[in-house]
Amino acid sequence: MASLHTLAFEIGTEEIPAFDLDQATKQLEKMAPEALDAARIPHGAVEVYSSPRRLIVLAHDVADETEALVEEHKGPSAKIAFDAEGNPTKAASGFARGKGVDVSALELREVDGTPYVYAVKNIPASPVRELLPGVLEGLITGISWPKSCRWGVRTEYFSRPVRWLVALLDDEVVPVEFAGLTSGRATRGHRVLAPGEHEVATASQLIDVVRAAFVVPSQAEREAAVRAGVAAIEERTGARAELPAKTLLEVVNLCEYPTVLMGTFDEEFLQVPEEIIVDAMLMHQRYFPLYDAEGKLTNHFIVVSNGDPKAADVITGGNERVVRARLSDAKFFYDEDRKRPLESYVEKLDTVVFQEQLGTVRAKTDRIVALADHLAAAAGLSEGDAADAHRAAFLCKADLVTNAVVEFTSVQGVMGAYYAEASGENEQVARAIGDHYRPRFSGDEPPASLVGKVVATADKLDTICGLFAVGQGPTGSSDPFALRRSALGILTMLTGEGQDAALEVSLVDAIDASLDAYEKGGIDFDRAAVRAEVIDFFITRTKVMVRDAGNGADTIDAVLAVGVQEPVEFIRRVAALETARAEEQEAFDDLATAYARANNLRDASLGIEVDESLLAEVEHALSCAVVQAEGRVSRALEADDYPAALAELASLRKPVDLFFERIMVMDEDEALRANRLRLLNRFVAVFENVADFGKMAKQG
């Protein structure tokens, strides 16, 4: 029995960026077994390990040889492959050449009584040792990086300079070359705790040698170590740490041997808004803040060190000095910013460009104010709330030019709320300023008040309309300005799902108001084309929402077919149709089928004026039902009562069923035929403003 071996391959580098390392590890988990399979190398389980300075592939039960293979390829029939004299034709020669065999080696085999030519290739077993260098080199070059670099005088690319390679099949070195390096059996340890080279005797020992050199070789293990260290500090202090997933992933992939420590900063810095402190620690320093039992920020923080645990005091002290410096800056900026009222910063927005073709943030502020006024009136806000919306819209971007936001960009809006309160603005105005970027992502909380929703919607809609006006709307998967996210935020506020109150306004009217503001501002664009693009953009986002909510594709298409432009109306119509179909499936299907039949027969050129004198009893019954339904459906639609409109349409089921059962529409009498077609025209017209039921009819 052939022996099985362990293959170990390590790419040693300078520190790889944390998120790039995470993606590369996931790529290798798929690439490594696929590469072995592509080379027909029999193998067992494949494991992938990583740390900031290395990527490791460990393959178990690797065979000595590939398996011998017999490939059989069916070609053209003998009649086509050979001429009358039995000589091979061009078809046979081309087939043989394509399969890599001589035409004389083609075999004849019968399939269902017809002879065909076959190309048979015997691929012998190959020594795995000869194939591995190419396979492993392919793993190095096959990894896709967001950004790559070259180093020294090399022309090869990798995320960071490659400094060593280990490639072993059991105790034998597999020769792999890349960027001037040749593989060997020497790995490297932790930069501080075990610097230098560490020899690996055999492939199965690589991970053990790496561990002995103070490197935790997997992301999952390092995360577990960090969480355990954090839990120990929480238990000791009674505090609770915040571990955002993104920051945690980054910290885990910045350390080869993580040690969790706790630092402290002066309590005086707690006078600074919590958001700035958290931003300074999480975003700038990758420290984790600690909160007390009541959820209040404490003056303690957690740092994950990659240094020597014996030097914990020195490491903690150094990080405390860094935090002190950052928070000193934050406190200074905060104190300086509050020396002036928030309103005084608005004029400085003229120095900040919103978008090259759309002008400054100051110009955007004026447009937001105008649009907020429109939305407040459309939503029927009280005089006081409308005034608050106007004021919040005017001030919402002012904090962009404050010292604190320039230094700590993630707290924009939040700092505006603090400065508004300090300037004497009322609570609702301040809260609306702080909330106007919400919802920032799927699942994020929308603004708490209608005033906040007005300002947030005005801001987002202004951005969407403006960028479409200058041809910067999303294309394919590219959405550099996150307009899809902004649109979903607006839709969330308009639908009010899971909220105290929705912002009940016409989105189409708001789009018109936004485009009006751009026209008044001197922006040159095709008004009609941009309007259509923006409306379609929102309807497409709404379509995605209702589809993801589990609604049927035919229901969605039926509503889209009647040209609905308001997202909320679209959602309500889809919901009403789905409910109607669920409650009376058979009756609904029958009605949809009858509609489809009528729609296929009708002749729009004949109009809808029916000659009552030509109607038989069954036809007259349908005509009366249609006339009654017309008025009732129209009134239901005006009241946005889509269930009522559908109920009225459902009342047409019986008369139309009887009509088709007893009446020959395409009568030989031309007058009767035309009159019946007019009746069907009128029947179909009742449905036109509700949904295209033909798209919901059963097929076949």
N, C-alpha and C positions, 0 to 999 in steps of 0.2 A: 504493500500500500504506500502510495506517495506520501511524503511528509508534508506537514502544514507549517507555515511560518508566520511570524509577526512582522508587520511593516510599520516603521515609525518615520515620520517626516516632519521636520520643524523648520519654519521660516523665521529666522531671528531678525528683528528690525530695531530701529529707533522707535520711540513711543508713537503708536498709531492713535489718531484722534478717537475719542471714546465711541461716538456714534458710528463712525466708519468701521471700527473694530467689531461692533455688534453686527453690522450688516455683512461684513466679510465672513464672520463665523457662521452665520446662517447660510451664506452662499456655499461655503465649503462643505457643510453638512449634506448638501445636495450634490455638489460637484464631484466630491471625492468618490463616492460609490459609483456614480455615473461614469466617471473616467475609467475606473477599473473595469466596469461592465463593458464599456465601449472597446476596450483592449482585449476583451474576452478572458480576463484574469479571474479565475474562481477565488472567492474570498468569503469571509464571514462578516461579523459585525464591524462597522466602521465608526470610530469615535472622533470627534473634533474638540480640541481644547484651545483656549486662547488666554492671553494676558496682554497688557499694553505693549509688550516687546516681543510677542511671538504668536504664531499660529501653528497648531500641531494637528496632524492627522495620524491616527493610529488604526491600522487595519489588521484584523485577526484572521487566522486560518487561511492565509494566502498560499495557494498551491504552487508547486514547482513549475508546472507547465499549463499552458492554456489547453482547453479541450480540442481534440481534433474535430473538424467540422466538415460535413458534406452538404454542399449547397446545390439544390436542383432548381433550375429555372425553365419554365415552360415557354416555348417559342411559337412561331407560326406553324400552321398545319403543313404536312409534307407536300401537299399539292401546291402550296405557295413557296415552300422552301427549296423545292427541286423542280427543274424543268423536265420536259418530256424524255430527255436522254439521261435523267438521273443526276445531272450536275447541279451543284448548289447555286441558287439565285442570289441576287443582291440582298434580298430579305434575309436569307440564311447567313450570308457573310456578315451582314451588319449586326444581326443578333449575336453571332458567335463573338465578334469583336467587342461588342458591348459587354458581354459577360466574361471576357478575358480568357476564352478558350479558342483552340484552333477549330476551324469549320469541320475538319475531318473527325473531330472528337464528338460531334453532335450525335445524340442517340435518338432513335425513333421509338415512340411509345404510343399505344392506342388509348384514346380517351373516348368512351361512349361509341366505340367502333370507328373513330376517325384517328388516323395517325398524326402525331405532332412531333416536332423536334424538341429535344431537351438538351440543355447545357448542364453538365454535371462537373462541379469543382470539388476536389478533395483538398481541404485546407489542413495541413498537418499541424500537430501541436507545436507550440513555440515555447522556449524557455522564458519564464516570467522575468528572470533577472535581466534579460536583454530588453524587455519592454518597459520596465519600471522607470529608467531615466527619462524617457520621453513623456510618460504619464505624469511624473512628478513635476517636470518642468512646465507642463501644460497647466498644472494647478496654480503655479506661481503667476503665469501670464493670464490665466483665465479669470482671476478675480476682478470684478468691476468696482472701481473706486470713484466717489464723487469728484475727488481731486487727486491727481498723481504728481510725482516729482521725479526729476533726474538728479543725480548727485555725482560729484567729481567730474570725470571726463566720460562717464558712462552715457549710453544712449537708451538703456532700458528704463522702464517706468515702474514705480510701485508707490504705494501710499506714502511711505517713508523709506529712507535708505535701508537696504537689506545688508546686515552685518555678518550673519553666519547662517549656514545650512547644515542640518543633521538629516541624514537619510540612511536608515539601517534596515536590512532584511535579516532578522535575527541578529547575529554578531557581524554580519558582512556589510561593509559600506556600499551603498548604491551610488554610483557616480552621477551627480546632478550638478550642472553648471548654470549660473545666472549672475549677471552683472559682475563678471570677473571673479566670482567666488566658486569654489568647488566644495561639495558637501563632504562632511567628515562625521566624527562621532563626538565632537565637543560642543556642548550647549553652554549657555551663560546663565549665571544666577542673578539674584536681586542686586541692583546697583550698589546698595549700601550694606546689606546684611550678608551677602555672599558674592562679592564681585569676582570677575574673571571667569575663566573657562572651567567646566566640569565635564569630565569624560563619561560617556555612556557606553557601557560594555556591550549591551545587547538591546534590541528594539523594545522588548517588554519592560525594560528598566527606565526608559526615558522619562515617563511621568514621575516615577519615584525620585529620580535624580533631580528633576525640576523642583519637586516639593522640598527635597532636602536642601535645595539652594534658596529657600525662603520665597518661593513663588507659588501662589495659589493658582493652579492652572485652568480653572474654569470660572466663567462668569457667574454661574449659579452658586458655586461654592463661595465666591467672594461676596455675593449679595447676602447669602445666608450668614456669613461672618459679620457683615456690617449690621444686619438686622439684629443679630444676637448681641452685639456690642451696644447698640442703641437701646435694646430692651433692658440690658443690665443697668444702663444709666437711668432709664425711666423708673425702674424699680427702686434704685437707690435714692432718687431725688423726688419721686412722686410726680414728676412733670411728664408731659407728653410731647413727643417729637413729631414734626411734620416732615414726611418723606415723599415729596412729589416724584412721580415715576421717572420723569425725564432727568431730574437732577440726580436721583439715585442711580440710574443707569450710567450717567456720566461719571459719578464718583467711583462706582464699582469698576469701571474700565479705565480709571486713572491710576489705580493702585495694583501692584502685584502682590503685596502682603499688607492688607488693610488692618489698621489699628484704630479703634474708635475712642476718641478722647472728648472731654467736655471743657469748654472755655467759658469765661465770664467777661462781661463788659460793664462799665459804670452805669448805675441805675439812672443817672441824669439823662442818658440818651433815650430812655423810655418816654421822655416828653416829646420826642420826634414821632410823627405818625408811624404807626406800626408797619404800614405798607412799605415805607422807605427802608426801615430796618430789615424787613424780610427780603426786600429786593437786594439790598447790599450784601446780605449773607447768602441767600440762595443763588441769585443770578450772577453776582460778581465773584464770590469766594467759594461757592459750593459748600457752604455750611448749612446745617439744619437747625432752625430755631426751635426753642423749647417753650411750651405753654403750660401754665399752671392748671389746676383742677377745674377752674372756672373758664378756661379757654383764653386767658389773658397772656400776652407775650411776657416772658421773663427775661432777665438779663443773662441767661445762660444759652449756650449754643453747642452743637456737636460738630466736631471736625473729624474727618477720616484721613488718617495719616498714612503715607507710604514709607515712613522712615523707621528708625530703630525704636522699638517699644521701650527700650531702656532709657531713651532720651525723651520720654513723654512730657516731662515738665518743661524742657527746653522748647519742644515742638508746640506745646500748648501756649507757652508764653509768647512765642513768635506770632502765632495766629491771633492771640488777643491784641497784640500791638497793631496788627493789620486791621482788625475790626475796629479798634479804637480810632485809627486814622480815618477809616471810611465813614464811621458814624460821626466823627467830628466834622468832616466835610458836610455830611447830610444835615447836621444840626445847624451849621453855619448857613447853608443854602436856605434851609427852612426859615430861619430867623430873618435872613435878609429879604426873602420873598415877601414875608408878611408885613414888611415896613411900608408897602404900597398896597392900595386896594386892587383887587383882581381886575377891575374895569380898566385900570391904567395900562394893563398889558395888552389890551385888545389892539391898539394902534400899532404895536410892535409886530403884529402878525403880518404886516405889509412886507416885512423882511424875510418871511418864510414862504417858499414856493410850494404850493399845493401840487400842481402839475404844470409842466412847461407851457402847454397850450391853454390851460384853464386858469392861469394866474396864481395869486397868492392865497394864503389861508385867510387873510382879511377879507378878500373877495368871496371866498367860500362861506365865511361867517355871515356876510350879508345875505347870501342865498339861503343859508340854513334858517335865518330869521324869517325871511319871506315865506319859505316853505312851512315852517313851524306855525306861522300865523294862519296859513291856509288849512293845515291839518287840524289845528285847534278849533277853527270855525266849523270845519266839516264834521268833527267829532262832537260838536255841541258842548265844548267845555264852558264852564262858567266864566264870567268876566275875570275873576281872580285867578283861576287856573290858566286861562289864556294869557294873562299878563305874566304869570310865572313862566310859562312855556316860552314866551317872547324873550324874557330876561335870561333864562337858562340857555337859550339858543345863542344869544348875543355873547355870553361869557364862556360857552362850553370849550372853546379852543384856546382861551387866553393862557392857560397854564403851560402851553407848549413852549413859551419863551421864558418861563421862569427857570431859575438856576437849578432847582431840584429836579425838574423834569428833563432838562438838558443833560444832567448827569445820570439820572435814574429813569430811563425812558419808559419802563414798564408801568410807572405809576401815573402816566398821563390820564387825565380825567379824575382820578382819585385825588390828586393834589389840588385840582381845580375845586373840588368839593370842600376840602379843608380851607383853602384860601377864600372861597365864597363865604363860608361861615365866619371866618376871621374878619371879613370885610363888611359884615352886617347883613348879608343876603339871608332871606328866610330859608327855613329847613327844606322846603319843597324844591326851591331853586337849586340849592346846594346838592341835594340828592339827585336831581335830574342831571346836573353836570357830571356827578360821579358815575352815574349809570349810563351815560349816553353812548358809550362804546359797546354796551351789552345788547343782545347776547353776543359774546365774542366767538363762540364755537358751539357746535351741536351739543345740546344738553345744558348749556350755560343758562343761568337765570336771566330773564329779561328785566328791563327796568321795572321798579316796584309800582310806580304811579303812572297814570295816563299822561301826565305832564312829561315824565321821563320817556315814555314811549313816543310821544310826539317829537321830542328833540332827537332821540335815537333814530327814528324813522327818517326824519328830515336830513340828518347827517348822512346816513347810509344811502338814501335815495339820490341825494345830490351827487354823491360820488359815482354811483352807478350811471346815472343819466349823463353826467359830464364825460366820463370815460368812453361811453358808447358814442357820444357826440364827436369825439376826436379819434374814433376808430381804435380804441384800446380795450374793447370788450374781450371776454374770454374766447379762446380758440382751442378746440379739442381739449386736451388735458392741461393746456397752459392757462393759468389764471393768476398772473403775477400780482394783481391788486386784490385778490381774494373777493371778487365780486359775487361769486356764487355763495360764499359764506355770508356776505352782507345781505343778499337777497333772502336767504333762508332765515336770517335774523328778522328781517321785515315781515316775512310771512308768519313767523312765530308770533310777533306782536299783533298782527292783523287777525289771526285765528283765535288767539287768546287761550290756546289749549294749556290747561294746567295753571291758568292765571286767574287772578281776581276779576280782571276785566280786559276785554280785547279793545284794540284801537279800531273802532268801527268807522272806517272811511273808505271812499272809493280810491283804489290804487291808481286806476287809469286817470282820474282827475288829478291826483297828486303828481303823476308823471307829467301831465300837461303843465301843471304849475311849475314843476322843476325845470322843464324845457323852456317855459316862458322866461324864467330868471336867467337862463343862459343866453337866450336871445337878447334880452335887455342888456346883458353884460357885454354884448358885442361879439359873442362866439359864433363863428360862421359854420353852419352844418345844415344837412338836409333834414328839416324838421319831420316830415312825414316818414322818411325812412328810419330815422333814429327812434321815433315814437313806436313804430311797428316792431323794431328790433328789441326795444326794452320790454314792451308788453309780452312779446314772444319769449323773451328770456325769463320773465317771471312765471309765465304759464308752464314753461319747460321745467322750472324748479318745482312748481306745484305738482306737476305730473309725477316727478320723481318722488315727492313726498307721499302722494296718495297711493302710488304703486308700492312703495316700501311699507306702507301701512296695511298692505294685504288686499287692496281692492283689485277687481278684475280688469285685465287689459281691455276687454271689450267694453266694459262700462266707461272706462277712461276715454276710449276712442269715441264712444257715442256722445259724450259731453263735448269733447273737443270739436267734433264735427259741426256743431251748431255755432261755433265761433265765440264761445264764452271768453271774455277777456279779464274778468275780475277773479283773482285767485280764490277769494273766500266763496264767491258764488260757485266756482268750479268745484271746490271741496264739498260744499253743501249738496250740489246736484249729484255728485258721485255717491255721496253717503245715502241720499234719498233713493237713488236707483238701486244701490246694493241692498238696502233695507227692503224695498218693494219686491225685489226679486227673491230675497231670502224668505219673505213672509208668504208669498204665493207664487212659488216657482212655476207651476204648470200654467196658471193663468197669465203670468208675465211672459212666458215663452210663447204662448199662443198669440198674445197681443203683438209681440215682436215679430213673429212670423207673418201675421196678417199685415202689419205695417210694411214689412219688406216686400210682400207680394203686391200691395197697393202701390208702393213706391216704384216697383219695377214696371207696373202696367201704366202708370199715369203719363199724361202728355201735357207738360206745362204750357205748351203753346196754345192749348184750348181754354185756359183760364179756369176760374172756379165758379162762374155763374151758372147755376143748375136750373133747368126748366122743370119746375115742379109738376107740370101737367104730364110729363112723360114718365114720371116715376111710378113704379109698381109699389105695392104695400111695403115690401121689405126694403126697397130703396128709400122710400119716404121715411121709414123708421130710422135708417142710418143718417139720412139728411137732417132730421130733427135732432138726433143725438149729437151730430157734429156741430150744429148751430149752438146748442146749449153748451157744449164743451168749449167752444171758442171763447165765449165770454168768461166762463169760469176759470179756464186755464190762464187767460190774460190777467184776470184779477189776482189769481194766486201768484203769478210771476211778479206782478207789481209789488206784492207784499212779501216777496222772497220766501214764499211758502211752497217749497218744491214738493214736499209730500202731498200737499193738497192738489197741486198740478198733476202729479202722477195718478192720484186717485181719480181725477176727472178723465184722464186718458184711459184708465182701466175700465171706466164705464162704457167705453166704445167697443170693448171686446165682443160682447154678445151680438150687437147689431152688425158689426163688420163680419163676424163669423157667419151669420145667417145670410148676409149679402153674398159672400163668396160661395156659400153652399147652394143657393137657389138662383143666382143670377149669372147669366153668361155675359161677361163684360164685353167681349169682342163680338157683339151681335152683328149679323149681316146687315141689319138696318143701320145705315150710317148715322142717322139722327140719334137713335137709342145708344149706339156705341159711343158717340161723342159726349152725350149727356152723362153716361155712366163714368166716363173718364174724367169729366169735370167734377163729379162727385168724389171720385178717388183723389183728385187734385186737392179738393177742399179738406178731405179726411187727412191727407198727408200734411197739409199746411198747419193743422192744429198741433202737430208734433214738432214743427220746425224750430220753435224757440225753446224747446225743452231738452230734447236729445235725439240723436239719430238711432232710432230703435232697430233699424236694419242691421246695424253693426252688432246687435245683441241677439239676433235671430239664430236659432239652431241651424247649422249647416248640414245639408244632406238629408 
